[in-house]
């Protein structure tokens, strides 16, 4: 375990996590909503530190990043944990569990860099679950990667407070942020998060000159065409018209296996047209056969 960076000590050994907008209150022995941060005798610790549960070499396009070093590969890693509760999560078997509930590697930041060198990888991607919940590990790895001339990619839902985001942003070279909905009530109901912090994350990362691409998973019945158009309009009006937008096809997963069907290709194509009408210059369809593009 490693002591967490962002938390406040309260009375009776209770702590309040300050990493994300949930501001979880934890008595001794309790965990935050992300499951990976635990109160141990009045101190907050990350149990996920140096314990990745997944390691793989991926094409950078899988993140998805289409305009950042296209054709190259990256070393991808994940620890367990997420501060969202997405009902259709595709990686729920590792995102919705706590450290120790699955097999994991023992891999310090220094060992991660050595692993990347061994496999001739110059890009490290923090991905699959929510890297910002294993923040201390992500930060230490990202700092060390930069010292060794490597690049860092963050794949995230972007649900984090401003101060920790600004601390890690200088060590990020690229990020793909999930912008799941453009309706706060839907965000809360389907993911257990809220919209405004994600919009703020996008602005802060752009301010720090992090290369950005955005993913929007289109789940049938969870948004109207007007809400989607409003999202694209907001992106255009706030300086993200050149930011690639990935419209990802939904397939029933996790808690959305009953009563849901895959997103119709026609719905994705219509959304692509709407995005272009609103000024988004680079729009891609994801989880579809090549012919659908």
C-alpha distance (Angstrom), angle and dihedral (degrees) to the residues before:
residue distance angle dihedral
X1 . . .
X2 3.79 . .
X3 3.78 125.7 .
X4 3.79 111.8 -107.1
X5 3.78 121.9 -114.9
X6 3.78 101.8 -142.1
X7 3.78 117.3 52.4
X8 3.81 142.1 101.1
X9 3.78 125.9 -131.9
X10 3.80 114.3 -132.4
X11 3.78 135.4 179.3
X12 3.81 123.1 -55.0
X13 3.83 91.8 20.7
X14 3.80 90.8 -65.5
X15 3.81 115.3 146.7
X16 3.80 133.6 -161.7
X17 3.79 117.0 -147.0
X18 3.81 112.5 -135.2
X19 3.80 97.8 -172.4
X20 3.80 99.8 97.0
X21 3.81 138.3 13.9
X22 3.82 92.2 -92.4
X23 3.84 90.2 75.3
X24 3.81 90.6 -162.0
X25 3.81 116.7 -149.7
X26 3.80 111.9 -144.3
X27 3.77 131.3 -173.5
X28 3.83 117.4 -155.0
X29 3.79 110.3 -61.9
X30 3.81 94.1 17.2
X31 3.80 127.1 118.1
X32 3.75 132.5 -141.1
X33 3.77 122.8 -112.3
X34 3.82 88.6 -91.9
X35 3.84 89.2 61.1
X36 3.81 93.4 -140.5
X37 3.82 99.8 82.2
X38 3.80 115.6 71.7
X39 3.81 136.9 -178.3
X40 3.79 108.2 -123.0
X41 3.80 112.4 -176.2
X42 3.80 93.7 -33.1
X43 3.81 96.9 -42.9
X44 3.79 125.9 99.8
X45 3.80 116.2 -127.4
X46 3.79 135.8 -177.4
X47 3.79 109.2 -130.3
X48 3.80 90.8 -172.8
X49 3.81 94.6 64.5
X50 3.83 111.3 127.4
X51 3.82 90.4 -7.2
X52 3.82 107.4 107.5
X53 3.78 113.5 177.0
X54 3.81 94.7 -163.4
X55 3.81 134.7 40.2
X56 3.79 125.2 173.3
X57 3.78 143.7 147.2
X58 3.80 110.0 -119.1
X59 3.78 136.7 175.9
X60 3.79 108.2 -104.1
X61 3.80 88.4 -121.7
X62 3.82 89.3 68.0
X63 3.82 92.1 68.6
X64 3.11 79.4 54.3
X65 3.80 103.7 -108.4
X66 3.80 113.9 141.6
X67 3.82 100.6 166.9
X68 3.81 100.0 41.8
X69 3.81 113.9 84.9
X70 3.82 93.6 -35.4
X71 3.78 115.2 -152.4
X72 3.79 94.0 25.6
X73 3.80 129.0 113.1
X74 3.79 131.4 -128.5
X75 3.78 137.2 -158.8
X76 3.81 105.2 -116.6
X77 3.78 124.7 -159.4
X78 3.78 138.6 173.7
X79 3.78 139.3 -175.3
X80 3.79 122.5 -159.6
X81 3.78 120.1 -88.5
X82 3.78 144.7 69.0
X83 3.80 134.0 -167.9
X84 3.82 92.0 -144.3
X85 3.78 128.7 74.1
X86 3.79 101.7 -150.2
X87 3.78 109.3 -177.6
X88 3.78 92.3 -146.6
X89 3.82 98.2 43.0
X90 3.80 111.6 159.9
X91 3.82 92.9 -159.1
X92 3.80 98.8 41.4
X93 3.80 91.4 131.4
X94 3.82 89.3 72.0
X95 3.82 103.8 18.0
X96 3.81 96.9 54.2
X97 3.80 99.0 48.0
X98 3.78 135.1 74.6
X99 3.80 127.1 -112.4
X100 3.76 110.6 -81.4
X101 3.81 94.2 34.1
X102 3.79 90.4 95.7
X103 3.78 138.5 27.2
X104 3.79 115.6 -77.7
X105 3.79 142.4 177.9
X106 3.79 125.1 -116.6
X107 3.80 100.2 -128.9
X108 3.77 124.3 156.5
X109 3.82 119.6 -159.2
X110 3.80 88.7 -102.1
X111 3.80 90.8 51.7
X112 3.79 90.3 48.7
X113 3.80 90.8 56.0
X114 3.81 89.9 48.2
X115 3.82 89.9 50.3
X116 3.80 91.2 51.2
X117 3.80 90.9 50.4
X118 3.80 91.9 47.2
X119 3.79 90.2 55.8
X120 3.82 93.2 40.2
X121 3.79 93.6 -117.2
X122 3.80 118.8 152.6
X123 3.82 96.1 -179.8
X124 3.81 124.9 64.8
X125 3.80 118.2 -162.6
X126 3.80 122.6 -159.9
X127 3.77 100.9 -155.4
X128 3.84 152.8 119.5
X129 3.84 95.2 71.3
X130 3.83 125.8 25.1
X131 3.83 110.5 -60.1
X132 3.80 91.8 -169.8
X133 3.81 90.9 67.3
X134 3.81 89.6 58.7
X135 3.77 85.3 45.4
X136 3.80 99.9 150.0
X137 3.80 92.5 53.5
X138 3.80 92.5 45.1
X139 3.80 91.1 48.6
X140 3.80 95.6 47.6
X141 3.80 92.2 46.2
X142 3.80 92.6 46.7
X143 3.80 93.0 49.9
X144 3.79 92.2 48.8
X145 3.80 92.0 45.7
X146 3.80 90.7 55.5
X147 3.79 90.9 48.9
X148 3.79 87.4 55.6
X149 3.80 95.0 47.9
X150 3.80 95.7 -103.9
X151 3.80 129.1 132.9
X152 3.80 128.5 -123.2
X153 3.80 128.7 -142.6
X154 3.81 122.9 -167.7
X155 3.82 120.2 -158.1
X156 3.78 105.6 -170.8
X157 3.78 150.0 144.7
X158 3.80 86.3 -125.5
X159 3.81 96.4 -131.0
X160 3.79 100.5 146.8
X161 3.80 138.9 117.2
X162 3.78 120.2 -101.1
X163 3.82 100.6 -111.5
X164 3.82 97.9 55.1
X165 3.79 90.6 41.4
X166 3.79 91.5 54.4
X167 3.80 90.2 49.3
X168 3.80 94.4 55.8
X169 3.82 99.0 33.9
X170 3.84 96.2 82.9
X171 3.81 89.1 61.3
X172 3.80 95.4 50.9
X173 3.78 119.9 92.7
X174 3.79 97.9 -179.2
X175 3.78 139.6 2.0
X176 3.76 138.8 -170.1
X177 3.80 110.1 -154.0
X178 3.79 124.2 -165.1
X179 3.78 111.3 -129.8
X180 3.77 95.0 -172.6
X181 3.81 103.8 176.2
X182 3.77 139.4 -5.4
X183 3.79 95.4 -140.4
X184 3.79 119.0 81.2
X185 3.81 95.3 -149.4
X186 3.80 91.1 51.9
X187 3.80 90.7 47.4
X188 3.79 90.3 54.6
X189 3.80 95.0 43.7
X190 3.81 97.8 45.4
X191 3.81 101.8 31.4
X192 3.79 109.5 14.5
X193 3.80 92.1 -120.5
X194 3.79 137.8 95.6
X195 3.78 132.6 -117.6
X196 3.80 106.5 -126.8
X197 3.85 98.3 64.9
X198 3.82 90.4 54.6
X199 3.80 91.9 51.4
X200 3.80 88.7 49.7
X201 3.80 90.6 50.1
X202 3.80 90.4 55.3
X203 3.80 91.3 52.4
X204 3.81 94.0 47.1
X205 3.81 94.1 48.9
X206 3.79 90.5 49.6
X207 3.82 89.3 48.7
X208 3.81 88.1 55.6
X209 3.83 90.7 50.0
X210 3.81 94.4 -115.0
X211 3.80 110.7 160.2
X212 3.82 105.0 -111.6
X213 3.76 136.1 -157.0
X214 3.80 124.3 169.4
X215 3.80 130.7 -143.4
X216 3.80 122.6 -156.9
X217 3.82 115.5 -173.1
X218 3.79 108.4 -150.8
X219 3.82 108.8 -145.1
X220 3.82 111.5 -176.3
X221 3.79 113.4 -111.9
X222 3.80 97.2 13.8
X223 3.80 99.5 95.2
X224 3.78 139.2 24.1
X225 3.77 125.5 -127.1
X226 3.81 87.0 -112.3
X227 3.81 91.8 56.3
X228 3.78 91.0 49.0
X229 3.80 91.0 49.1
X230 3.81 89.5 49.6
X231 3.80 89.6 53.4
X232 3.80 92.3 51.8
X233 3.80 90.6 45.3
X234 3.83 90.4 52.3
X235 3.80 90.7 50.0
X236 3.80 92.2 50.7
X237 3.78 94.5 45.2
X238 3.81 92.7 48.0
X239 3.79 98.0 52.3
X240 3.81 101.5 -92.4
X241 3.80 99.2 110.4
X242 3.83 90.0 111.7
X243 3.81 93.2 45.5
X244 3.83 109.5 106.6
X245 3.80 111.9 -114.2
X246 3.81 118.7 -153.1
X247 3.80 115.0 -158.5
X248 3.77 104.1 -158.9
X249 3.79 124.4 -156.5
X250 3.81 114.8 -125.6
X251 3.78 123.6 -132.2
X252 3.82 119.9 -171.8
X253 3.81 110.0 -91.9
X254 3.80 141.1 158.1
X255 3.83 110.0 -16.4
X256 3.81 94.5 -0.5
X257 3.78 98.8 65.5
X258 3.80 94.7 105.4
X259 3.78 120.1 65.8
X260 3.79 95.7 4.5
X261 3.80 130.7 100.7
X262 3.81 132.6 -169.0
X263 3.78 114.5 -78.5
X264 3.82 109.6 -91.3
X265 3.79 112.5 -112.9
X266 3.79 88.0 -130.4
X267 3.82 90.0 60.1
X268 3.78 90.8 53.7
X269 3.78 92.7 48.2
X270 3.81 91.6 49.9
X271 3.80 90.0 49.7
X272 3.79 90.0 50.6
X273 3.80 89.7 54.1
X274 3.82 91.2 49.0
X275 3.81 91.7 50.1
X276 3.79 91.3 51.8
X277 3.81 91.1 46.9
X278 3.81 88.2 55.8
X279 3.80 92.6 51.7
X280 3.83 104.2 -95.7
X281 3.80 102.5 145.5
X282 3.81 101.9 -167.2
X283 3.81 115.3 44.9
X284 3.80 123.8 164.2
X285 3.79 134.5 -177.7
X286 3.79 116.6 -132.6
X287 3.81 133.7 -160.6
X288 3.80 89.7 23.9
X289 3.83 133.1 113.4
X290 3.83 113.9 -96.3
X291 3.80 90.6 -107.6
X292 3.83 90.5 63.4
X293 3.79 93.3 65.3
